[in-house]
Amino acid sequence: MWVEETVKKYELYLISLSMLFLFVFFLTLPVCWSNECSFVGTSELFSNHLFSIVNLVLFLYSLLLIFKLNYKLGANNHPPFIVKSISNDSYEHLIFLVTYIIPLVAFDFNSYRYQILFVTLLVVIGYMYAKTDMYFSNPSLAILGYSIYKIEAEFRGNEIKSIIILSKDSIINGNHVSYIRITDNVYIGKVR
């Protein structure tokens, strides 16, 4: 159970970095605008522009994780919970974006030293992100229309629990929400 939760946290972390991976790919993409441009060859492309290619692969992988998340949400079979009280905390997305992501785009990605520093920072931030349970603060999901809600939810058996839910739907008191569990207190859901 712990391993599954940890994997879900890091998957959400990778999703949160999807736009950063795309930006870095375009920042490091070799571009020639003159009439004398030609393809440099596959071996040179992979040897000289591996960092750019890795960012593209990570971006595509994060898109795959988004599709996986949407599929799991559509295929879930948990009985829904009932919303008893709610507050919208969607500003959390912006905190992560402004604090961590925007400064990383300013790196000089032509230097291997900065590429190593960039990867090291992403690993450290990811570790902190998962350890502090802030993985739900996800700017990429915000772009896709997800909001963060703090909810008092009534689960099956009249168990009332304070949870955080990410949802594309506008949630109000009394809604029945189907969900997938990320951790004990964080869920992704949709209104039934």
N, C-alpha and C positions, 0 to 999 in steps of 0.2 A: 504494500500500500504506500509506504513512504517513497519508494523508488518511482512509482507511478505518479505521485503528486509532484515530485521533484522534476520529472520529465515534463509534465504539463506546465510547470512554472517556467522552465527554460524554453519550451516551445512558445509560450506567450512572450517571453523576452525576445526571442528571435523575430516574432511577428512585430513587436514594438520597434525593432531596428530595421524593418523592411525598407522604409523610405531612406534611411541612412545608407543602406547598402546600395540602393539605386543612385543616390546622389554621389556617393564615392565612385561608383562605376563610371558615371558620366564625367566626373572630375578627372579620373585617371585614364579614360578612354583615349587611345591614340587617334588623333584626328589630323588630317591633312586637307587643306582647302585649295591647293594649287592644282594646275593642270598636269603637273609632273608626278602626281601621287601614284603609287602602285602598292599592291599587297606585299607586305614584308615577308610573308611565308609563315607557315604554321609553327615551325620550331622557334623562330624568333618571337612570334606573337606570344607563345606560351612561356618562353624564358624571360622576355623583357616586360611582359604585361600580365604576369600571373596574378598579381594583387587585384588588378581590374577584373580579371576573369573570376577569381574567387568571390568578389563582391557580387558579381552578376549571378553566380551559382547560389550564393546565400540569399539573394533577393528572390530568385525563383523558388528556392526551398521554403522561404517564408510564405510565399503565395500558396504553395502546396499545403502548408500548415493551416492557412486560413480556410482553404477548401475542406480540409480534414475537420476543422472545428465546426464549420457550417454543416457538414454531413452528419457529424456526431449529434449536433443539436437537433437536426431533423429526424434522426433515427432513435432518439432516446426513448426509453420506456419507463422512466420514473413517474410515479403519480405526482401531479403538480402540487405545489404549495400555494397557500392563499396569502396575499399581501395584507398585513394588518396595519403597518405604518411604513412611510417611505420618505426618503430625502434624496435629492439628486446631487451627486458630488462629481459632476463631469469636469470640473475645473482641474481635477487631479491629472488629466491627460496632459495639460499644458505645463504643469510643473516638471514632469519628466522630460518633455521636449525641450524646454528652455534651459533646464539645468544641465542635461547630459548630451543631448543629441546635437544641438546647434553648435556648441563649441568644437565638437569633433570634426565638423565639416571644414573648419579652418586649418586643419593640419596640412603640412607640405607632404603630399603623398608620393612625390618623386624621390624622397629620401627613404632608404630602407630603415633608418633609425626611427623615423616617424611612423612608418608602417608597423614596425614592431611595437612601438609605444601605443599606437592605435589599437592593435589586437590585444595587448596587455590590458589597456583601459577597458575595452569591451568585456574581457573576461572578469576583471575585478568588479566592474559595475554590474555585470550579470550575477555574480556571486552575491553582492550586496542586495541587488534587486530581489533575488529569491529568498535570501535570509531574512530580509526585513518585510517580506510579504507585500511588496509594492508592485509585484508583477502585473496586477490588474490595471495599473496606471499606464495605459497603452495608447500612444498617439496614433498608431496605424489603425487600431480598431475604432478610434474616434473618427478618423477620416472615412471609415467604412460605415459610420452611422451608429456605433455603439455608444451608450451612455453608462455611467457608473451610478448605481443606486445603493444606498444603505437602507436595508429593509428589516422590519420585524416580520418574520414569515412563520406561518402556521403549517407545519408539516403533518403528515399522516400520524394519527394518534394524538392529535392536539398538542404536539411538541412545538413550542414557540422558540425561535432562534433568531438572533441578530446575525445577519449575513450581508455580504456585499455581492451584488449581481451586476454583470455586464449584459446589456440587452440593446438590441436595435429598436425594440418596441418602446412606446411610451407606457410606463407602468403607473398605475394608480391603485389606491386602496381598494381591496376587494377582488383584484385581478387574480386569476388562477394562472400560475406560471410554471411551464415545464422547463426542465433544466438539465445541465450536465454539471457534475461536481468537479471542481478543480482541487480544492482543499476543504477542510471542515467548515470554513466560513466564507469561501469565495465560490461563486457559481456563474455560469453563463446560461441565460434563459431567454425564453420567448413567451409572450402572452398567448394563452389558448383561447 
